[in-house]
Amino acid sequence: MPGGISERLDMKQKLALSLAAMLLPLSAAAATEPAKESRELGVESSIVFPSDSTIRNWQADRDRGIWIEGRRGEWYYGTFAGICRDVDFAQTIGVETRGAGRLDKFASIVVRGERCMLSSFVTSAPPPTKAERKAAREAGKAAQN
């Protein structure tokens, strides 16, 4: 009897085997993919066309600088040319690129209408956690004593 149960099982087994055979090279390619290279920190850098799609997050470093996270999770640190009041308390920031279309050491961060010029914009590690900042403060106090 054509189309019997055993014939349908054979077809399902063949289909499953052929799918497994097709996926095997993909898993081998994934296994041999090189690990993501670590990037050098402290190198002058830029974010092209800074916007809400290329900047994921930011965190102020008091009034001295700002950490900015790029689209792929890479962090940068911008040092202000002077102090930048209120950046530590700001909910939003703006980026003024002066027509260059890139956030770099020649750009400014706008906080509550005030332009804060950058003197450098370098690759960075993520900002320190609260625990790391507390430990650094305590180490600084211990060093003074």
Residue frames as qw, qx, qy, qz and C-alpha x, y, z in Angstrom:
[[0.000, 0.890, 0.457, 0.000, 0.00, 0.00, 0.00],
 [0.439, 0.414, -0.029, 0.797, 1.69, 3.23, -1.16],
 [0.166, -0.620, 0.098, -0.760, 1.99, 6.08, 1.38],
 [0.764, -0.425, -0.484, 0.029, 1.99, 3.69, 4.33],
 [0.510, -0.859, 0.050, 0.004, 3.23, 4.52, 7.81],
 [0.784, -0.303, 0.259, 0.477, 6.69, 3.04, 7.28],
 [0.526, 0.494, 0.293, 0.627, 7.15, 5.04, 4.07],
 [0.111, -0.921, -0.105, -0.359, 6.21, 8.32, 5.85],
 [0.681, -0.693, 0.144, 0.189, 8.62, 7.55, 8.69],
 [0.757, 0.059, 0.279, 0.588, 11.40, 6.94, 6.18],
 [0.284, 0.728, 0.221, 0.583, 10.72, 10.34, 4.60],
 [0.385, -0.907, -0.011, -0.168, 10.73, 12.10, 7.99],
 [0.786, -0.448, 0.212, 0.370, 14.00, 10.42, 8.93],
 [0.634, 0.328, 0.283, 0.641, 15.56, 11.43, 5.61],
 [0.034, 0.873, 0.160, 0.459, 14.36, 14.99, 6.06],
 [0.586, -0.806, 0.080, 0.030, 15.74, 15.15, 9.61],
 [0.800, -0.199, 0.267, 0.500, 19.10, 13.73, 8.49],
 [0.486, 0.537, 0.263, 0.637, 19.38, 16.13, 5.57],
 [0.186, -0.930, -0.071, -0.308, 18.58, 19.12, 7.84],
 [0.717, -0.638, 0.174, 0.220, 21.22, 17.97, 10.32],
 [0.748, 0.105, 0.295, 0.585, 23.72, 17.59, 7.49],
 [0.255, 0.772, 0.201, 0.547, 22.97, 21.14, 6.32],
 [0.377, -0.903, 0.019, -0.206, 23.43, 22.62, 9.81],
 [0.882, -0.291, 0.025, 0.370, 26.66, 20.80, 10.60],
 [0.574, 0.344, 0.034, 0.743, 28.95, 23.13, 8.59],
 [0.149, -0.807, -0.078, -0.566, 27.33, 26.14, 10.28],
 [0.731, -0.682, 0.011, -0.021, 28.13, 24.85, 13.76],
 [0.830, -0.047, 0.065, 0.552, 31.70, 24.09, 12.72],
 [0.323, 0.604, 0.080, 0.724, 32.10, 27.63, 11.37],
 [0.409, -0.824, -0.036, -0.389, 30.79, 29.09, 14.61],
 [0.861, -0.464, 0.015, 0.207, 33.20, 26.97, 16.63],
 [0.725, 0.063, 0.117, 0.676, 36.22, 28.17, 14.63],
 [0.100, 0.894, 0.159, 0.406, 35.23, 31.86, 14.69],
 [0.480, 0.193, -0.427, 0.742, 38.01, 33.87, 16.35],
 [0.316, -0.653, -0.534, 0.434, 37.34, 35.52, 19.68],
 [0.121, 0.951, 0.186, 0.215, 36.47, 39.22, 19.61],
 [0.584, 0.260, -0.249, 0.728, 39.67, 41.24, 19.73],
 [0.341, -0.768, -0.334, 0.427, 40.13, 43.52, 22.68],
 [0.373, 0.812, 0.101, 0.439, 40.70, 47.09, 21.64],
 [0.506, 0.068, -0.316, 0.800, 43.44, 49.35, 22.86],
 [0.248, -0.848, -0.449, 0.132, 42.30, 51.82, 25.52],
 [0.328, -0.720, 0.016, 0.611, 43.21, 55.49, 25.67],
 [0.379, 0.085, 0.552, 0.738, 43.35, 55.98, 21.90],
 [0.264, 0.363, 0.026, -0.893, 41.74, 59.11, 20.40],
 [0.192, 0.285, 0.913, 0.222, 38.57, 57.99, 18.69],
 [0.318, 0.094, -0.066, -0.941, 35.18, 59.12, 17.40],
 [0.392, 0.393, 0.814, -0.170, 31.56, 58.08, 16.94],
 [0.029, 0.053, 0.531, 0.845, 30.31, 58.83, 13.45],
 [0.378, -0.386, -0.435, -0.721, 26.88, 60.49, 13.15],
 [0.072, -0.068, -0.799, 0.593, 26.15, 60.55, 16.90],
 [0.523, -0.261, -0.257, -0.770, 22.44, 60.04, 17.58],
 [0.686, -0.287, 0.442, -0.502, 20.11, 57.98, 19.73],
 [0.974, 0.186, -0.047, -0.122, 20.86, 54.97, 17.49],
 [0.686, 0.459, -0.421, 0.375, 24.66, 55.22, 17.80],
 [0.006, 0.406, -0.607, 0.684, 24.86, 56.22, 21.48],
 [0.572, -0.329, -0.744, -0.110, 23.38, 53.61, 23.82],
 [0.596, -0.711, -0.336, 0.162, 24.20, 55.11, 27.18],
 [0.325, 0.618, -0.275, 0.662, 26.25, 57.75, 28.96],
 [0.650, -0.642, -0.345, 0.217, 27.43, 58.50, 32.47],
 [0.073, 0.921, -0.178, 0.338, 28.93, 61.69, 33.82],
 [0.730, -0.075, -0.388, 0.557, 32.26, 61.72, 35.64],
 [0.237, -0.661, -0.316, 0.638, 31.25, 64.57, 37.93],
 [0.312, 0.905, 0.090, -0.276, 32.00, 67.82, 36.04],
 [0.319, -0.611, 0.580, 0.434, 35.34, 66.60, 34.57],
 [0.123, 0.256, -0.811, -0.511, 34.26, 64.21, 31.80],
 [0.775, 0.148, 0.179, -0.587, 31.74, 61.78, 30.43],
 [0.315, -0.117, 0.920, 0.200, 31.66, 58.10, 29.54],
 [0.639, 0.367, -0.090, -0.670, 29.69, 57.33, 26.38],
 [0.576, -0.024, 0.816, 0.056, 28.67, 53.85, 25.23],
 [0.250, 0.324, -0.556, -0.723, 28.56, 53.24, 21.49],
 [0.775, 0.110, -0.208, -0.587, 26.10, 51.13, 19.52],
 [0.796, 0.155, -0.584, -0.013, 28.09, 47.90, 19.90],
 [0.790, -0.583, -0.179, 0.064, 28.74, 48.27, 23.64],
 [0.661, 0.172, -0.178, 0.708, 32.15, 49.91, 23.28],
 [0.328, -0.866, -0.275, 0.260, 32.91, 52.69, 25.78],
 [0.447, 0.537, -0.023, 0.715, 34.61, 56.05, 25.25],
 [0.407, -0.672, -0.350, 0.510, 35.67, 58.77, 27.68],
 [0.285, 0.741, 0.164, 0.585, 35.43, 62.46, 26.85],
 [0.463, -0.382, -0.325, 0.730, 37.41, 64.94, 28.93],
 [0.097, 0.939, 0.327, 0.051, 35.94, 68.42, 29.18],
 [0.473, 0.523, -0.116, 0.700, 38.16, 71.39, 28.37],
 [0.141, -0.404, 0.388, -0.817, 36.84, 73.08, 31.53],
 [0.221, 0.147, 0.853, -0.450, 34.19, 72.16, 34.05],
 [0.304, -0.254, -0.642, -0.656, 30.74, 71.18, 32.81],
 [0.296, -0.055, 0.549, -0.780, 28.17, 72.27, 35.37],
 [0.703, 0.115, 0.273, -0.647, 25.09, 70.12, 35.92],
 [0.568, 0.307, -0.691, -0.324, 26.22, 67.21, 33.71],
 [0.098, 0.101, -0.936, 0.323, 26.21, 64.97, 36.78],
 [0.319, 0.306, 0.652, -0.616, 22.53, 65.74, 37.35],
 [0.404, 0.321, -0.352, -0.781, 21.34, 65.95, 33.73],
 [0.750, 0.199, 0.567, -0.275, 18.66, 63.61, 32.40],
 [0.756, 0.569, 0.275, 0.172, 19.60, 64.24, 28.76],
 [0.345, -0.562, 0.328, 0.676, 22.55, 65.56, 26.81],
 [0.650, 0.743, 0.086, -0.133, 23.05, 66.86, 23.30],
 [0.693, -0.188, 0.377, 0.584, 25.99, 66.54, 20.97],
 [0.326, 0.905, -0.024, -0.273, 27.20, 69.46, 18.86],
 [0.823, -0.006, 0.369, 0.432, 29.54, 68.35, 16.09],
 [0.001, -0.730, 0.192, 0.655, 29.85, 71.69, 14.23],
 [0.656, 0.601, -0.186, -0.418, 28.94, 70.08, 10.92],
 [0.063, 0.515, -0.848, -0.108, 31.59, 67.35, 11.09],
 [0.851, -0.023, -0.299, -0.432, 29.04, 64.62, 11.81],
 [0.763, 0.022, -0.591, 0.260, 31.23, 62.91, 14.39],
 [0.583, -0.800, 0.049, -0.129, 31.61, 62.94, 18.15],
 [0.792, 0.181, -0.249, 0.527, 35.32, 63.43, 18.79],
 [0.496, -0.393, -0.286, 0.719, 37.65, 65.76, 20.69],
 [0.090, 0.088, 0.199, 0.972, 36.47, 68.71, 18.59],
 [0.336, -0.549, -0.629, -0.437, 32.78, 68.26, 19.52],
 [0.172, -0.277, 0.443, -0.835, 30.83, 69.68, 22.45],
 [0.229, -0.407, -0.879, 0.094, 28.35, 68.12, 24.85],
 [0.231, -0.419, -0.088, -0.874, 25.30, 70.31, 25.44],
 [0.330, -0.355, -0.806, 0.341, 23.85, 70.19, 28.96],
 [0.081, -0.781, -0.522, 0.335, 20.80, 72.33, 29.80],
 [0.314, 0.937, 0.139, 0.066, 21.76, 74.79, 27.06],
 [0.268, -0.843, 0.425, 0.191, 25.42, 75.07, 28.12],
 [0.810, 0.500, -0.303, 0.047, 28.10, 73.90, 25.67],
 [0.658, -0.615, 0.422, 0.104, 30.84, 71.80, 27.28],
 [0.561, 0.683, -0.451, -0.124, 33.78, 71.54, 24.89],
 [0.969, -0.183, 0.105, 0.131, 35.79, 68.33, 24.82],
 [0.026, -0.830, 0.532, 0.167, 39.59, 68.32, 24.89],
 [0.062, 0.313, -0.931, -0.178, 39.88, 64.57, 24.26],
 [0.851, 0.058, 0.101, -0.512, 37.66, 61.64, 23.32],
 [0.129, 0.477, -0.868, -0.042, 39.36, 58.27, 23.81],
 [0.745, -0.119, -0.623, -0.206, 38.52, 54.57, 23.90],
 [0.274, -0.473, 0.555, -0.627, 37.81, 53.52, 27.46],
 [0.186, -0.162, -0.954, 0.169, 36.78, 50.73, 29.79],
 [0.326, -0.687, -0.555, -0.338, 33.23, 50.98, 31.14],
 [0.184, -0.692, 0.258, -0.649, 32.70, 53.48, 33.97],
 [0.183, 0.138, -0.870, 0.437, 33.48, 52.17, 37.44],
 [0.468, -0.540, -0.673, -0.191, 30.67, 50.72, 39.51],
 [0.393, -0.816, 0.031, -0.423, 29.53, 52.39, 42.75],
 [0.883, -0.441, 0.049, 0.150, 31.49, 49.81, 44.74],
 [0.748, 0.222, 0.041, 0.624, 34.65, 50.52, 42.72],
 [0.087, 0.746, 0.000, 0.660, 34.24, 54.28, 43.20],
 [0.637, -0.736, 0.030, -0.227, 33.75, 53.82, 46.94],
 [0.907, -0.209, 0.051, 0.363, 36.88, 51.63, 47.17],
 [0.543, 0.466, 0.026, 0.698, 38.88, 54.24, 45.24],
 [0.216, -0.820, 0.020, -0.530, 37.71, 57.04, 47.59],
 [0.802, -0.593, 0.067, -0.024, 38.64, 54.96, 50.63],
 [0.849, 0.060, 0.050, 0.523, 42.05, 54.16, 49.15],
 [0.284, 0.674, 0.009, 0.682, 42.60, 57.85, 48.51],
 [0.481, -0.793, 0.066, -0.367, 41.70, 58.72, 52.09],
 [0.908, -0.360, 0.073, 0.200, 44.00, 55.97, 53.41],
 [0.708, 0.339, 0.022, 0.619, 46.86, 57.26, 51.25],
 [0.007, 0.793, -0.046, 0.608, 46.45, 60.77, 52.73],
 [0.683, -0.697, 0.080, -0.201, 46.71, 59.47, 56.30]]
